[in-house]
Amino acid sequence: MGKPLIEDCLALDLAWLMRLGPISTGQAGSGKINWSMDGEKIGALGFRLDLRNKDAARLNLAYDAIGGDGKRQPVRQILQLTPVQQNFGGLRWWLRCPVTGKRVRTVYLAPGDALFAGRKALGLSYRVERLTRFNRPFEKLYRMQRRLGSTQGLGTGLKRPKGMWRRTFARHLAALESHDSACIERITAAVQSA
């Protein structure tokens, strides 16, 4: 079975969260985040980000966690934040992992866990780390197809997403064709060696 996968966890990225507000140093703000998969809601979280005091900056979270018995339990978690001075002025904010105390940009809530923590603290791995050498080109192809909103598979057509620049789409299309060719080469080599 191996380590739990990052792709199966709810992720909370501090940089993304601060762009939602926008909340900057000396301010506080709150909001709500909803996670969904295939149009179905899979999680929700209320947050309050307080950056008014650099030494006591924190992120308060309120959400329902699903316990081992399958029941929802309300959870309140406080994550400490720490600033790092940037070379050209300003501060970059980091979360402190509640388990290891190390700076992290993203914390995760693994299925069955009650608290958010850093990737290393939870022992998470990426799905691609479990793939065999043969399957990696296929995962690259499918990931790009998912990102562009296309159906997954070899030789599938691709339509330019609304709002995407033609130049950007041409770059994605070239990469997609490259991944498609790599997959066909793997299949051809496997058939010829059989």
C-alpha positions in Angstrom: 0.0 0.0 0.0 2.7 2.5 0.9 2.5 6.1 2.1 -0.7 8.1 1.8 -0.9 10.2 -1.3 -0.9 14.0 -1.5 -3.6 13.8 -4.2 -6.0 12.2 -1.7 -5.6 15.0 0.9 -7.2 18.4 1.3 -4.4 21.0 0.8 -4.2 24.5 2.3 -1.7 26.7 0.6 -0.8 29.9 2.5 0.2 31.9 -0.5 -3.0 31.0 -2.3 -5.0 31.8 0.9 -3.4 35.3 1.2 -4.2 36.1 -2.5 -7.9 35.3 -1.7 -8.2 38.3 0.7 -5.9 39.9 -0.2 -4.5 40.0 3.4 -1.1 41.5 4.0 1.1 42.3 7.0 -0.7 44.4 9.6 -4.1 43.1 8.6 -6.5 40.4 9.6 -9.2 38.7 7.5 -11.5 35.7 7.4 -13.3 33.6 4.9 -14.5 30.2 3.9 -13.0 27.6 1.5 -14.8 24.8 -0.2 -13.1 21.8 -1.8 -14.9 19.9 -4.6 -14.1 17.0 -6.9 -16.1 16.5 -10.1 -18.6 19.1 -9.0 -19.3 17.4 -5.6 -18.3 19.1 -2.4 -15.7 17.1 -0.4 -14.7 19.5 2.3 -15.3 23.0 3.8 -13.3 25.1 6.1 -13.7 28.5 7.8 -10.5 30.5 8.5 -9.2 33.7 10.1 -5.8 34.9 9.1 -4.3 37.4 11.6 -1.1 39.2 10.6 -1.5 42.3 12.8 1.3 41.2 15.2 4.4 39.7 13.5 5.3 37.8 16.7 1.9 36.3 17.2 0.6 35.8 13.7 -1.7 32.9 13.3 -4.2 31.1 11.1 -7.3 29.9 12.9 -9.2 27.0 11.2 -12.6 25.6 11.9 -13.8 22.6 10.1 -15.4 19.2 10.5 -13.1 16.2 10.4 -14.4 12.6 9.7 -13.1 10.3 12.4 -12.3 6.6 12.2 -15.9 5.8 13.0 -17.2 7.8 10.0 -18.8 10.5 12.1 -18.1 14.2 11.7 -16.4 16.0 14.6 -15.9 19.8 14.8 -12.3 20.7 14.9 -10.6 24.1 15.7 -6.9 24.3 14.9 -4.5 27.2 15.3 -1.4 27.3 13.0 1.4 29.6 13.9 2.9 31.8 11.1 6.4 33.1 10.8 7.7 35.9 8.6 11.0 35.9 6.6 12.5 39.2 5.5 12.9 39.4 1.7 16.0 40.8 0.0 14.2 43.6 -1.8 11.9 44.5 1.1 8.7 43.1 2.5 7.9 39.8 4.2 7.2 36.3 3.1 4.9 34.4 5.4 5.2 30.7 6.2 3.1 28.3 8.2 4.8 26.4 11.1 4.0 22.7 10.8 2.3 21.8 14.1 4.1 18.4 14.2 7.7 19.2 13.2 7.8 23.0 13.8 9.4 23.5 10.4 8.4 26.2 7.9 6.0 25.0 5.3 4.0 26.7 2.6 1.2 24.1 2.4 -0.4 21.9 5.1 -2.5 18.9 4.3 -5.4 17.1 5.9 -5.1 13.4 5.2 -8.2 11.2 5.0 -9.1 9.9 8.5 -6.8 12.5 10.2 -8.2 15.3 12.3 -5.5 18.0 12.0 -3.6 19.7 9.2 0.2 19.2 9.1 3.1 19.4 6.7 3.8 16.8 4.0 6.8 15.2 5.7 5.1 15.1 9.1 2.2 13.1 7.5 4.6 10.9 5.5 2.8 11.8 2.2 4.1 10.9 -1.2 3.1 11.9 -4.8 1.1 9.5 -7.0 3.9 9.7 -9.6 6.4 8.3 -7.1 4.5 5.0 -7.2 4.4 4.6 -10.9 6.7 2.3 -12.8 9.0 3.7 -15.5 6.6 2.4 -18.1 3.6 4.3 -16.7 5.2 7.7 -16.1 4.6 9.1 -19.7 1.0 8.1 -19.4 0.6 10.0 -16.1 2.2 13.1 -17.6 -0.2 12.9 -20.6 -3.3 12.3 -18.4 -2.3 15.1 -15.9 -2.0 17.6 -18.8 -5.3 16.5 -20.2 -7.0 16.9 -16.8 -5.5 20.4 -16.4 -6.8 21.4 -19.8 -10.3 20.0 -19.2 -9.9 17.3 -21.9 -11.0 13.7 -21.9 -8.2 11.3 -20.9 -6.6 8.9 -23.3 -4.3 8.4 -26.2 -5.0 10.5 -29.4 -7.9 12.4 -27.9 -8.7 15.7 -29.4 -8.1 18.9 -27.5 -10.1 22.1 -27.6 -8.7 25.4 -26.5 -10.1 26.4 -23.1 -12.1 29.6 -23.1 -9.9 32.5 -22.2 -6.6 30.8 -22.9 -4.2 32.6 -25.3 -3.6 30.9 -28.6 0.1 31.1 -28.0 -0.3 29.3 -24.7 -2.6 26.7 -26.2 -0.1 26.0 -28.9 2.6 25.4 -26.3 0.4 23.0 -24.4 -0.6 21.3 -27.6 3.0 20.7 -28.5 3.8 19.3 -25.1 0.6 17.1 -25.2 1.7 15.7 -28.6 5.2 15.0 -27.2 3.6 13.1 -24.2 1.3 11.2 -26.6 4.2 10.1 -28.8 6.2 8.9 -25.7 3.2 6.8 -24.7 2.9 5.3 -28.2 6.6 4.5 -28.2 6.3 2.7 -24.8 3.3 0.6 -26.1 5.2 -0.2 -29.3 8.3 -1.3 -27.4 6.2 -3.5 -25.1 4.4 -5.2 -28.0 7.6 -5.8 -29.9 9.4 -7.3 -26.9 6.4 -9.6 -26.2 
